[in-house]
């Protein structure tokens, strides 16, 4: 499937985002910690979506119960899909607010690029969720 390399690349970028945010918290004396915290919160939705999708579909699971190699994987996807679809809109709103909150790229280009990446990860999350609706 064509999505797997894209998803693994995005998971790697998300992990790097968490690492750099941790370094920022550790080394920074800046008072803009709330922006970094909200950025981490907004990046947790794509991370959760990609991890759940990879866990289910790389082990032979399917969004259709009859095609799934193990029913446990389908049941996990069914329950996690409901949770993820409910979290999609609020987290998207937070990501949009975070992107437009501080557009000054000269102050911290890494922060701008991280927020841009998070904003661009949401359409892929919506695509994954809307094309793999659980079906019995």
Protein Blocks (a to p, Z undefined) as FASTA:
>chain_A
ZZlmmmmmmmmmmmmmmmmmmmmmmmpccfklmmmmmmmmmmmmmmmmmmmmmmmmmnop
afbfklpmbfklmmmmmmmmmmmmmmmmmmmmmmmmmmmmmmcfklommlmmmmmmmmmm
mmmmmmmmmmmcccZZ
